[in-house]
């Protein structure tokens, strides 16, 4: 390398003087008779040498930048450009040496990337006999090519390219992962695996992506769970009534007329003719005058080409609708027109008007000539008054995909079916089923479109409505289609909340006194407490146990009743508060007598004397028990259509029972009785079949909500008919009685043995429902029903005389109070939402999110015309 560079520098120095030397020599030849040709040849050679030097220098620059391929190409171009001359041999030699160095460097690159054939071809070119057969670097590199240790023979150029693609894909995937673009990163890793199926880095990267997504989904799960639990807590909130909104002037009255009959009718109303003076004027001349003046005075239309009104004078035709064009030139036979049957030839004797609308002018012209005018889509036609039919035309309208359903809902909501139950099952079954929609022509008829003979309507699957009808009816169809097409897709979300709060407060305070017999005087007068009587029994377990092993007379241990009680007539506990309701029956399915317990004792005091004992028990009770129930079924439905949500369980229960079967005769036996009686006793032993259910019914228990909302024209008022219902199963009541059989016990005593319980059970359901119709503002909540109830039971018992003693008398009284309060309120919230599920109003309204105003290519959703 050092010698080559030194040689190149020397050649550059020689090159500076080379052109002059060559020119002098060639000039001498030129003077021998070839001066012009020699001069041109000299110039060509000088330019070739300069071009070769330029290419040589570019090759050196490329070599310095390690762009060996370009360097080799430039050196080869320089050698091919350099002229063949003895004086240029050193320069050619320098070029060749530089080409060899660049070829060896390029061969090294090819060897590293698997281009073995290309590398060998370059090295063979360097070691060619006429180039540099003794090039040591080329021989060394050629030896490396044949060495399998230094050069992997399985390496290919495609593999090295794949390695680069894999490296680039790994870096790209990691970059997308760092930016949070997990889906893009996963695609990059998948592309890497398509190239290198066993790439561990790609699999680890996909594992990281899955872990990152899993972390996100866990966070989303926690957020969703917290959000739903928050909604449960939020449902307990009682909404504060909002102020009545201030409705501004509606925009419905300011609607601009659309194309068609309404547009031309508006022109006839707005165009005012300042002056009309007709005297012996034909209808044709009068119409020409109105046509010109209408074009001059039309302020409704800004386009000059569309100003004015088209007028057509039609000759009488047959009255048959759709009779074709054959009747256009035929006069009515019953009332022939003047002027040979041509309405245009009729004359107006005299008509003078000032500042009248165009419609009024046409009316006066028609009165003067027995004509009438009718407005079509594009013109005003004057026809004889005796003609009543209209021609049929066919038009195609583009309608929304749900056009038929909107017509169906609109017809049901606004039709005259007020007496029809909107929640009745169409087929009489228990479940809902989709019903076939009426034909489109029937739906259009329900919307006010008239269809005469020969007219028709067809709704295609692609949203095209083909209607054949008269121009006036076609205009009605157009207005109907425009009304639905311009509507933003909306539906109503209805949430019904049943909030029931109940609480039971029970307070009681009383005293029990026991006085054992004691002597008053010399064993002649004794005193003690009273008898049990008809009051609640007090047992020994309620009082203080014997002290120091000494039993208190009159107070037995265990559950035996206590005697000598002074306050036995005072009610306490379950004896004071009666719960004679369905819950009491459900809690006692066997219908046995329930034991009434007194309130528990909270404090006792015992006095032991020589002749008797006294004991007092303070009984107290303060209990609060509350039950809170909140159920909030919700459902979303389109305006005018019924929706149903059911979260139920089907409960099947018996409704009819076969009576129990008893045998006609009873057999006897002399052995043991039914219950193991002694020998010699006899008892009946017979089979009994208890009551058996034979008929069943199904009851849906759970939540059912049926609604039918209708959105008002201002998109703020919602007319709602709804039926929410909550049914719960409470339990069974046994209406049967046990079947008994006489028998004896182990001791020979006569007893009644239960053969079968003979249970006849019927269910008890609790139901909360409301069925009503109301009007709600969008997003507001109203209370549609409720029930407040409070049951109060007061007990004030006292011992006569003793209970009337001031202050001390309270020790001989029992006071108890039980209050059961319940409040059930039913709320309904109605909210209009768009097709994305966001409300039209409020903080989460669709207007708070930027929406594209261009075509569908600029945003995810089409532009929405949101209400102001």
ZINORFEN-V253461 format. One record per residue. N is the residue number from 1. RES is the residue in three letters. PSI is psi in whole degrees, -180 to 180 (none if undefined). D_FIRST is the distance of its C-alpha to the first C-alpha in Angstrom with 1 decimal. Layout:
((N:RES:PSI:D_FIRST) (N:RES:PSI:D_FIRST))
//
This chain:
((1:UNK:-41:0.0) (2:UNK:-44:3.8) (3:UNK:-37:5.6) (4:UNK:-42:5.2) (5:UNK:-40:6.3) (6:UNK:-40:8.7) (7:UNK:-39:10.0) (8:UNK:-40:10.6) (9:UNK:-42:12.5) (10:UNK:-41:14.5) (11:UNK:-37:15.4) (12:UNK:-39:16.6) (13:UNK:-40:18.8) (14:UNK:-32:20.2) (15:UNK:-26:20.9) (16:UNK:-30:23.3) (17:UNK:-9:25.6) (18:UNK:-46:25.2) (19:UNK:-38:28.0) (20:UNK:-43:30.6) (21:UNK:-46:30.0) (22:UNK:-40:30.3) (23:UNK:-38:33.3) (24:UNK:-42:35.0) (25:UNK:-44:34.7) (26:UNK:-30:35.8) (27:UNK:-38:38.6) (28:UNK:-37:40.0) (29:UNK:-33:40.1) (30:UNK:-30:41.7) (31:UNK:-8:44.6) (32:UNK:7:45.5) (33:UNK:-3:47.1) (34:UNK:48:44.2) (35:UNK:-46:43.5) (36:UNK:-47:43.5) (37:UNK:-39:41.4) (38:UNK:-42:38.9) (39:UNK:-43:38.5) (40:UNK:-39:37.8) (41:UNK:-39:35.2) (42:UNK:-44:33.5) (43:UNK:-41:33.5) (44:UNK:-42:32.2) (45:UNK:-40:29.3) (46:UNK:-42:28.5) (47:UNK:-38:28.6) (48:UNK:-40:26.4) (49:UNK:-43:23.7) (50:UNK:-41:24.1) (51:UNK:-39:24.0) (52:UNK:-42:20.9) (53:UNK:-40:19.1) (54:UNK:-44:20.5) (55:UNK:-37:19.4) (56:UNK:-44:15.8) (57:UNK:-39:15.9) (58:UNK:-36:17.6) (59:UNK:-40:15.0) (60:UNK:-40:12.3) (61:UNK:-42:15.1) (62:UNK:-37:15.7) (63:UNK:-40:12.2) (64:UNK:-29:12.5) (65:UNK:6:15.9) (66:UNK:23:14.8) (67:UNK:78:16.9) (68:UNK:-31:15.0) (69:UNK:-45:18.1) (70:UNK:-37:18.7) (71:UNK:-45:15.1) (72:UNK:-43:15.6) (73:UNK:-42:19.1) (74:UNK:-42:18.2) (75:UNK:-42:15.7) (76:UNK:-41:18.5) (77:UNK:-39:21.0) (78:UNK:-42:19.2) (79:UNK:-40:19.1) (80:UNK:-25:22.7) (81:UNK:-31:23.7) (82:UNK:127:22.3) (83:UNK:157:25.2) (84:UNK:112:25.4) (85:UNK:143:25.7) (86:UNK:-33:24.8) (87:UNK:-16:23.8) (88:UNK:11:21.1) (89:UNK:-41:19.5) (90:UNK:-40:16.5) (91:UNK:-41:16.1) (92:UNK:-38:16.5) (93:UNK:-40:14.0) (94:UNK:-42:11.4) (95:UNK:-41:12.8) (96:UNK:-41:12.8) (97:UNK:-43:9.1) (98:UNK:-37:8.6) (99:UNK:-38:11.7) (100:UNK:-44:10.5) (101:UNK:-44:7.8) (102:UNK:-37:10.7) (103:UNK:-42:13.2) (104:UNK:-43:11.9) (105:UNK:-40:11.9) (106:UNK:-36:15.3) (107:UNK:-37:16.5) (108:UNK:-42:16.1) (109:UNK:-45:18.2) (110:UNK:-38:20.7) (111:UNK:-36:21.1) (112:UNK:-29:22.0) (113:UNK:6:24.6) (114:UNK:10:26.1) (115:UNK:72:24.9) (116:UNK:-41:24.4) (117:UNK:-43:25.5) (118:UNK:-40:23.1) (119:UNK:-43:20.1) (120:UNK:-38:21.3) (121:UNK:-39:21.8) (122:UNK:-44:18.3) (123:UNK:-39:16.9) (124:UNK:-35:19.6) (125:UNK:-34:18.7) (126:UNK:-39:15.1) (127:UNK:13:16.8) (128:UNK:149:19.5) (129:UNK:-34:20.7) (130:UNK:7:20.2) (131:UNK:-83:16.6) (132:UNK:77:14.4) (133:UNK:-15:16.8) (134:UNK:21:14.8) (135:UNK:113:11.7) (136:UNK:-42:11.8) (137:UNK:-39:10.4) (138:UNK:-41:13.1) (139:UNK:-41:15.6) (140:UNK:-46:15.3) (141:UNK:-35:15.7) (142:UNK:-34:18.6) (143:UNK:-36:20.1) (144:UNK:-35:20.1) (145:UNK:-35:22.0) (146:UNK:-3:24.6) (147:UNK:112:25.0) (148:UNK:-16:27.9) (149:UNK:-44:27.3) (150:UNK:-28:23.9) (151:UNK:121:24.8) (152:UNK:116:28.3) (153:UNK:-18:29.7) (154:UNK:-9:32.4) (155:UNK:135:30.0) (156:UNK:162:30.4) (157:UNK:-35:29.1) (158:UNK:-36:32.6) (159:UNK:-43:32.7) (160:UNK:-37:29.7) (161:UNK:-40:31.3) (162:UNK:-36:34.4) (163:UNK:-42:32.8) (164:UNK:-42:31.6) (165:UNK:-40:35.1) (166:UNK:-44:36.7) (167:UNK:-44:34.7) (168:UNK:-40:35.5) (169:UNK:-39:39.1) (170:UNK:-45:39.4) (171:UNK:-41:38.2) (172:UNK:-42:40.5) (173:UNK:-42:43.4) (174:UNK:-38:42.9) (175:UNK:-44:42.9) (176:UNK:-37:46.1) (177:UNK:-42:47.6) (178:UNK:-29:46.9) (179:UNK:-1:48.6) (180:UNK:11:51.6) (181:UNK:77:51.0) (182:UNK:-38:51.9) (183:UNK:-42:52.7) (184:UNK:-40:49.4) (185:UNK:-39:47.5) (186:UNK:-39:49.5) (187:UNK:-40:48.5) (188:UNK:-43:44.8) (189:UNK:-38:45.2) (190:UNK:-39:47.2) (191:UNK:-37:44.4) (192:UNK:-43:42.0) (193:UNK:-26:44.4) (194:UNK:-33:44.7) (195:UNK:-46:41.0) (196:UNK:93:40.9) (197:UNK:-19:44.5) (198:UNK:31:43.8) (199:UNK:113:42.0) (200:UNK:-37:43.6) (201:UNK:-39:42.4) (202:UNK:-42:44.2) (203:UNK:-40:47.3) (204:UNK:-37:47.2) (205:UNK:-42:46.7) (206:UNK:-33:49.7) (207:UNK:-42:51.7) (208:UNK:-39:51.0) (209:UNK:-46:52.1) (210:UNK:-40:55.3) (211:UNK:-40:55.9) (212:UNK:-42:55.5) (213:UNK:-39:57.8) (214:UNK:-41:60.2) (215:UNK:-42:60.3) (216:UNK:-44:61.0) (217:UNK:-34:63.7) (218:UNK:-41:65.3) (219:UNK:-40:65.4) (220:UNK:-37:66.8) (221:UNK:-48:69.4) (222:UNK:-41:70.4) (223:UNK:-42:70.6) (224:UNK:-42:72.6) (225:UNK:-44:74.9) (226:UNK:-37:75.4) (227:UNK:-44:76.0) (228:UNK:-39:78.6) (229:UNK:-36:80.3) (230:UNK:-38:80.3) (231:UNK:-35:82.0) (232:UNK:-45:84.7) (233:UNK:-36:85.3) (234:UNK:-28:85.2) (235:UNK:-20:87.9) (236:UNK:-12:90.3) (237:UNK:134:90.0) (238:UNK:120:93.0) (239:UNK:139:91.9) (240:UNK:126:93.3) (241:UNK:130:95.0) (242:UNK:161:93.0) (243:UNK:153:94.7) (244:UNK:127:95.7) (245:UNK:150:93.0) (246:UNK:101:93.8) (247:UNK:121:93.5) (248:UNK:178:92.7) (249:UNK:133:94.0) (250:UNK:154:92.9) (251:UNK:-5:90.5) (252:UNK:-31:92.3) (253:UNK:-13:94.8) (254:UNK:15:92.1) (255:UNK:134:90.5) (256:UNK:145:89.7) (257:UNK:142:91.4) (258:UNK:174:89.2) (259:UNK:156:89.1) (260:UNK:-152:92.1) (261:UNK:-42:95.8) (262:UNK:-36:95.3) (263:UNK:-46:93.2) (264:UNK:-37:95.7) (265:UNK:-38:98.6) (266:UNK:-38:97.0) (267:UNK:-43:96.8) (268:UNK:-30:100.5) (269:UNK:-35:101.3) (270:UNK:-33:99.2) (271:UNK:119:99.8) (272:UNK:124:103.0) (273:UNK:119:104.9) (274:UNK:-39:106.6) (275:UNK:134:109.4) (276:UNK:122:110.8) (277:UNK:98:113.7) (278:UNK:132:114.6) (279:UNK:115:117.8) (280:UNK:53:118.6) (281:UNK:138:114.9) (282:UNK:161:113.4) (283:UNK:-37:111.0) (284:UNK:-42:108.3) (285:UNK:-39:108.7) (286:UNK:-40:108.8) (287:UNK:-38:105.6) (288:UNK:-39:103.8) (289:UNK:-44:104.9) (290:UNK:-34:103.6) (291:UNK:-43:100.4) (292:UNK:-46:99.7) (293:UNK:-34:100.8) (294:UNK:-39:98.8) (295:UNK:-34:95.5) (296:UNK:-35:96.4) (297:UNK:7:97.3) (298:UNK:109:94.8) (299:UNK:-5:93.0) (300:UNK:-31:91.7) (301:UNK:129:89.0) (302:UNK:-26:86.3) (303:UNK:119:84.9) (304:UNK:-30:87.1) (305:UNK:-18:86.8) (306:UNK:5:88.4) (307:UNK:152:91.2) (308:UNK:-174:94.7) (309:UNK:139:96.4) (310:UNK:134:96.8) (311:UNK:138:100.5) (312:UNK:130:101.8) (313:UNK:116:105.4) (314:UNK:138:106.1) (315:UNK:157:109.1) (316:UNK:149:111.1) (317:UNK:177:110.0) (318:UNK:152:111.2) (319:UNK:-11:111.1) (320:UNK:130:109.5) (321:UNK:132:106.1) (322:UNK:26:103.3) (323:UNK:-2:105.8) (324:UNK:-176:103.1) (325:UNK:-5:103.1) (326:UNK:-27:106.4) (327:UNK:-2:108.4) (328:UNK:-31:106.7) (329:UNK:2:108.9) (330:UNK:134:112.1) (331:UNK:152:114.7) (332:UNK:129:116.6) (333:UNK:-28:119.8) (334:UNK:-31:121.8) (335:UNK:80:120.9) (336:UNK:141:120.0) (337:UNK:155:118.2) (338:UNK:159:119.6) (339:UNK:32:118.0) (340:UNK:25:117.6) (341:UNK:8:115.6) (342:UNK:114:112.7) (343:UNK:-29:112.1) (344:UNK:-21:110.4) (345:UNK:-7:113.7) (346:UNK:149:115.7) (347:UNK:145:116.9) (348:UNK:114:117.0) (349:UNK:-53:120.3) (350:UNK:132:119.4) (351:UNK:115:116.6) (352:UNK:117:115.8) (353:UNK:153:113.3) (354:UNK:127:111.6) (355:UNK:61:108.3) (356:UNK:146:108.1) (357:UNK:159:105.1) (358:UNK:-35:104.1) (359:UNK:-39:105.3) (360:UNK:-40:108.8) (361:UNK:-42:109.0) (362:UNK:-35:108.2) (363:UNK:-45:110.9) (364:UNK:-37:113.5) (365:UNK:-41:112.6) (366:UNK:-36:112.9) (367:UNK:-33:116.3) (368:UNK:-22:117.6) (369:UNK:10:116.4) (370:UNK:36:116.7) (371:UNK:165:113.0) (372:UNK:157:110.5) (373:UNK:150:106.7) (374:UNK:147:104.1) (375:UNK:126:100.5) (376:UNK:-171:97.8) (377:UNK:-33:94.0) (378:UNK:-2:93.5) (379:UNK:168:97.0) (380:UNK:122:100.6) (381:UNK:132:103.0) (382:UNK:124:106.7) (383:UNK:162:108.9) (384:UNK:151:112.6) (385:UNK:-23:114.0) (386:UNK:-10:115.3) (387:UNK:126:111.8) (388:UNK:-19:110.4) (389:UNK:164:107.7) (390:UNK:153:103.9) (391:UNK:157:101.3) (392:UNK:137:98.8) (393:UNK:159:95.1) (394:UNK:131:92.0) (395:UNK:152:89.1) (396:UNK:131:86.0) (397:UNK:141:85.0) (398:UNK:121:81.8) (399:UNK:157:82.9) (400:UNK:160:81.2) (401:UNK:-31:80.8) (402:UNK:29:83.6) (403:UNK:-44:86.0) (404:UNK:-41:88.6) (405:UNK:-36:88.5) (406:UNK:-39:88.8) (407:UNK:-40:91.8) (408:UNK:-44:93.3) (409:UNK:-39:92.9) (410:UNK:-37:94.2) (411:UNK:-38:97.2) (412:UNK:-36:98.0) (413:UNK:-34:97.7) (414:UNK:4:99.7) (415:UNK:-178:102.1) (416:UNK:26:105.7) (417:UNK:49:105.2) (418:UNK:-27:106.3) (419:UNK:-3:108.5) (420:UNK:134:105.8) (421:UNK:116:104.2) (422:UNK:-16:100.5) (423:UNK:8:99.8) (424:UNK:144:102.0) (425:UNK:132:100.4) (426:UNK:-38:100.2) (427:UNK:4:100.9) (428:UNK:3:103.1) (429:UNK:-179:100.7) (430:UNK:-25:99.3) (431:UNK:156:95.7) (432:UNK:152:94.1) (433:UNK:150:92.9) (434:UNK:132:91.2) (435:UNK:145:93.8) (436:UNK:136:93.2) (437:UNK:150:92.9) (438:UNK:161:95.5) (439:UNK:155:94.6) (440:UNK:-31:92.9) (441:UNK:-34:96.0) (442:UNK:-38:98.1) (443:UNK:-38:95.7) (444:UNK:-36:95.8) (445:UNK:-40:99.6) (446:UNK:-24:99.6) (447:UNK:5:97.5) (448:UNK:9:100.2) (449:UNK:128:99.0) (450:UNK:138:101.8) (451:UNK:111:101.3) (452:UNK:-176:104.0) (453:UNK:133:104.6) (454:UNK:-14:101.6) (455:UNK:158:99.1) (456:UNK:170:96.4) (457:UNK:136:93.3) (458:UNK:132:90.3) (459:UNK:116:87.4) (460:UNK:163:84.3) (461:UNK:-24:81.8) (462:UNK:8:79.0) (463:UNK:24:81.0) (464:UNK:130:82.8) (465:UNK:117:86.6) (466:UNK:117:88.5) (467:UNK:133:91.9) (468:UNK:116:94.6) (469:UNK:-177:97.3) (470:UNK:160:99.0) (471:UNK:-40:97.1) (472:UNK:-39:98.8) (473:UNK:-34:97.9) (474:UNK:-35:94.4) (475:UNK:-37:94.1) (476:UNK:-41:95.3) (477:UNK:-41:92.7) (478:UNK:-45:90.0) (479:UNK:-37:91.1) (480:UNK:-43:91.1) (481:UNK:-43:87.6) (482:UNK:-38:86.3) (483:UNK:-40:88.0) (484:UNK:-35:86.2) (485:UNK:-33:82.9) (486:UNK:-5:82.6) (487:UNK:136:83.4) (488:UNK:135:80.7) (489:UNK:122:80.6) (490:UNK:154:82.6) (491:UNK:175:84.4) (492:UNK:131:86.5) (493:UNK:120:85.7) (494:UNK:128:89.0) (495:UNK:123:89.2) (496:UNK:128:92.6) (497:UNK:126:93.1) (498:UNK:110:96.0) (499:UNK:115:96.4) (500:UNK:120:99.2) (501:UNK:126:100.0) (502:UNK:146:102.8) (503:UNK:140:104.1) (504:UNK:121:107.0) (505:UNK:130:108.6) (506:UNK:118:111.2) (507:UNK:134:113.1) (508:UNK:143:116.2) (509:UNK:123:118.1) (510:UNK:174:121.3) (511:UNK:144:123.4) (512:UNK:134:125.3) (513:UNK:135:128.2) (514:UNK:126:129.8) (515:UNK:114:133.1) (516:UNK:161:134.7) (517:UNK:137:138.5) (518:UNK:149:140.1) (519:UNK:141:143.7) (520:UNK:-40:145.3) (521:UNK:120:148.8) (522:UNK:45:150.5) (523:UNK:26:149.1) (524:UNK:-29:150.9) (525:UNK:129:148.2) (526:UNK:153:144.6) (527:UNK:156:141.6) (528:UNK:176:138.2) (529:UNK:178:135.5) (530:UNK:-171:136.0) (531:UNK:172:135.2) (532:UNK:-43:132.1) (533:UNK:-148:133.8) (534:UNK:11:131.7) (535:UNK:-178:128.8) (536:UNK:137:125.5) (537:UNK:138:125.8) (538:UNK:132:124.3) (539:UNK:166:123.4) (540:UNK:-25:123.3) (541:UNK:-20:119.5) (542:UNK:-14:119.5) (543:UNK:177:121.3) (544:UNK:136:120.9) (545:UNK:163:121.1) (546:UNK:142:123.9) (547:UNK:133:123.5) (548:UNK:33:123.8) (549:UNK:1:124.8) (550:UNK:123:127.9) (551:UNK:143:128.2) (552:UNK:125:129.4) (553:UNK:139:132.4) (554:UNK:-8:131.8) (555:UNK:87:128.0) (556:UNK:154:127.1) (557:UNK:162:123.6) (558:UNK:-146:121.3) (559:UNK:8:121.9) (560:UNK:149:125.7) (561:UNK:147:127.2) (562:UNK:138:128.3) (563:UNK:-180:131.9) (564:UNK:37:133.7) (565:UNK:132:131.1) (566:UNK:-34:132.2) (567:UNK:34:129.5) (568:UNK:-22:129.4) (569:UNK:-5:130.1) (570:UNK:129:127.0) (571:UNK:149:124.2) (572:UNK:152:120.7) (573:UNK:-132:117.3) (574:UNK:-21:117.3) (575:UNK:-32:121.1) (576:UNK:-42:120.7) (577:UNK:115:117.8) (578:UNK:135:118.4) (579:UNK:70:115.6) (580:UNK:77:117.5) (581:UNK:-176:114.7) (582:UNK:-33:112.6) (583:UNK:-38:110.2) (584:UNK:-38:113.1) (585:UNK:-41:113.9) (586:UNK:-33:110.3) (587:UNK:-10:110.0) (588:UNK:70:113.2) (589:UNK:-23:112.8) (590:UNK:-4:115.7) (591:UNK:37:118.0) (592:UNK:164:119.5) (593:UNK:128:121.1) (594:UNK:145:118.5) (595:UNK:128:119.2) (596:UNK:119:119.4) (597:UNK:147:118.0) (598:UNK:168:118.8) (599:UNK:151:116.2) (600:UNK:150:114.8) (601:UNK:137:116.4) (602:UNK:-14:114.3) (603:UNK:138:116.8) (604:UNK:152:119.9) (605:UNK:127:122.8) (606:UNK:133:125.5) (607:UNK:124:128.7) (608:UNK:122:130.8) (609:UNK:174:134.4) (610:UNK:-37:137.5) (611:UNK:-15:139.0) (612:UNK:177:136.0) (613:UNK:150:132.4) (614:UNK:135:130.6) (615:UNK:139:127.0) (616:UNK:136:125.0) (617:UNK:126:121.7) (618:UNK:123:119.6) (619:UNK:126:117.9) (620:UNK:150:115.0) (621:UNK:128:112.3) (622:UNK:106:109.7) (623:UNK:144:107.2) (624:UNK:129:104.8) (625:UNK:124:103.1) (626:UNK:148:100.9) (627:UNK:124:99.2) (628:UNK:130:96.6) (629:UNK:129:95.6) (630:UNK:121:93.1) (631:UNK:128:92.2) (632:UNK:79:90.1) (633:UNK:143:89.7) (634:UNK:153:87.7) (635:UNK:150:86.9) (636:UNK:136:85.3) (637:UNK:157:86.9) (638:UNK:157:86.8) (639:UNK:131:89.5) (640:UNK:2:92.7) (641:UNK:144:91.7) (642:UNK:140:93.0) (643:UNK:148:90.7) (644:UNK:135:91.5) (645:UNK:133:89.8) (646:UNK:122:91.2) (647:UNK:87:90.2) (648:UNK:166:93.1) (649:UNK:135:94.3) (650:UNK:118:97.0) (651:UNK:116:99.9) (652:UNK:127:102.4) (653:UNK:154:105.9) (654:UNK:147:109.3) (655:UNK:-20:112.0) (656:UNK:145:114.9) (657:UNK:144:116.2) (658:UNK:137:118.6) (659:UNK:158:121.5) (660:UNK:149:121.7) (661:UNK:126:123.7) (662:UNK:144:126.5) (663:UNK:154:128.5) (664:UNK:-29:132.1) (665:UNK:153:133.5) (666:UNK:126:132.6) (667:UNK:158:132.9) (668:UNK:161:134.1) (669:UNK:151:133.5) (670:UNK:4:135.4) (671:UNK:-149:132.4) (672:UNK:151:130.2) (673:UNK:-177:129.8) (674:UNK:-35:126.8) (675:UNK:24:125.7) (676:UNK:39:127.0) (677:UNK:167:130.7) (678:UNK:167:133.2) (679:UNK:137:135.1) (680:UNK:-21:137.9) (681:UNK:157:136.2) (682:UNK:148:135.2) (683:UNK:161:132.7) (684:UNK:139:131.2) (685:UNK:106:128.0) (686:UNK:151:126.5) (687:UNK:148:123.2) (688:UNK:133:122.4) (689:UNK:117:119.7) (690:UNK:175:118.4) (691:UNK:135:117.6) (692:UNK:130:114.8) (693:UNK:139:112.6) (694:UNK:-22:112.9) (695:UNK:145:111.3) (696:UNK:156:108.0) (697:UNK:159:106.3) (698:UNK:131:102.8) (699:UNK:128:102.0) (700:UNK:119:98.7) (701:UNK:136:97.9) (702:UNK:-148:95.1) (703:UNK:131:93.9) (704:UNK:130:94.6) (705:UNK:122:93.8) (706:UNK:129:94.8) (707:UNK:160:94.1) (708:UNK:92:94.4) (709:UNK:153:92.9) (710:UNK:121:93.2) (711:UNK:134:91.1) (712:UNK:169:93.0) (713:UNK:-27:92.0) (714:UNK:7:90.7) (715:UNK:33:88.3) (716:UNK:-31:89.9) (717:UNK:137:93.1) (718:UNK:119:93.1) (719:UNK:127:96.3) (720:UNK:131:96.3) (721:UNK:123:98.4) (722:UNK:158:97.4) (723:UNK:89:98.8) (724:UNK:146:97.1) (725:UNK:135:98.7) (726:UNK:121:98.0) (727:UNK:129:100.0) (728:UNK:144:100.0) (729:UNK:126:101.8) (730:UNK:-33:104.0) (731:UNK:-174:105.7) (732:UNK:149:108.7) (733:UNK:129:112.4) (734:UNK:116:114.6) (735:UNK:1:117.8) (736:UNK:168:119.0) (737:UNK:146:121.5) (738:UNK:148:121.4) (739:UNK:121:123.8) (740:UNK:158:126.0) (741:UNK:134:128.1) (742:UNK:141:130.9) (743:UNK:-175:130.3) (744:UNK:151:131.0) (745:UNK:-168:128.8) (746:UNK:-23:128.6) (747:UNK:8:131.8) (748:UNK:9:133.8) (749:UNK:143:133.6) (750:UNK:128:133.4) (751:UNK:166:130.1) (752:UNK:116:128.3) (753:UNK:140:125.1) (754:UNK:112:122.4) (755:UNK:-47:121.9) (756:UNK:146:119.0) (757:UNK:-23:117.7) (758:UNK:56:118.0) (759:UNK:128:115.3) (760:UNK:95:115.2) (761:UNK:137:112.2) (762:UNK:139:111.3) (763:UNK:160:108.2) (764:UNK:128:108.0) (765:UNK:145:105.3) (766:UNK:139:104.5) (767:UNK:133:103.5) (768:UNK:120:102.1) (769:UNK:164:101.8) (770:UNK:141:102.4) (771:UNK:113:102.9) (772:UNK:172:102.9) (773:UNK:139:101.5) (774:UNK:171:100.2) (775:UNK:130:98.0) (776:UNK:142:95.1) (777:UNK:152:92.7) (778:UNK:125:89.0) (779:UNK:2:87.6) (780:UNK:161:91.0) (781:UNK:132:92.9) (782:UNK:152:96.6) (783:UNK:121:99.0) (784:UNK:-6:100.8) (785:UNK:166:103.0) (786:UNK:165:104.0) (787:UNK:118:106.6) (788:UNK:135:107.6) (789:UNK:144:110.0) (790:UNK:122:111.5) (791:UNK:125:113.9) (792:UNK:129:115.9) (793:UNK:122:118.2) (794:UNK:136:120.2) (795:UNK:124:122.3) (796:UNK:99:124.8) (797:UNK:146:127.1) (798:UNK:157:129.5) (799:UNK:129:132.3) (800:UNK:149:135.6) (801:UNK:-60:137.2) (802:UNK:-37:134.5) (803:UNK:-14:131.8) (804:UNK:-5:133.8) (805:UNK:129:133.9) (806:UNK:140:131.9) (807:UNK:-63:128.6) (808:UNK:-26:129.6) (809:UNK:-21:130.1) (810:UNK:-23:126.4) (811:UNK:-12:126.3) (812:UNK:30:128.4) (813:UNK:154:126.4) (814:UNK:124:123.4) (815:UNK:130:121.3) (816:UNK:149:118.5) (817:UNK:134:116.4) (818:UNK:123:114.0) (819:UNK:128:112.0) (820:UNK:112:109.7) (821:UNK:139:107.7) (822:UNK:142:105.5) (823:UNK:116:103.7) (824:UNK:121:102.1) (825:UNK:137:100.3) (826:UNK:120:98.5) (827:UNK:152:95.8) (828:UNK:133:94.0) (829:UNK:129:90.8) (830:UNK:133:89.7) (831:UNK:131:86.3) (832:UNK:128:84.9) (833:UNK:157:81.3) (834:UNK:-171:78.9) (835:UNK:-16:77.0) (836:UNK:-5:74.2) (837:UNK:3:76.8) (838:UNK:147:76.7) (839:UNK:154:79.9) (840:UNK:-25:80.7) (841:UNK:159:81.7) (842:UNK:-178:80.8) (843:UNK:-31:77.7) (844:UNK:21:76.1) (845:UNK:156:77.1) (846:UNK:-27:74.8) (847:UNK:-18:74.9) (848:UNK:-10:73.0) (849:UNK:129:69.9) (850:UNK:134:68.0) (851:UNK:138:68.6) (852:UNK:138:66.8) (853:UNK:2:68.7) (854:UNK:-149:66.8) (855:UNK:-175:66.6) (856:UNK:-17:65.8) (857:UNK:-17:62.1) (858:UNK:-13:62.0) (859:UNK:171:63.6) (860:UNK:-39:64.8) (861:UNK:152:68.4) (862:UNK:160:70.3) (863:UNK:143:71.8) (864:UNK:136:75.1) (865:UNK:91:78.0) (866:UNK:146:79.0) (867:UNK:148:82.5) (868:UNK:none:82.7))
//
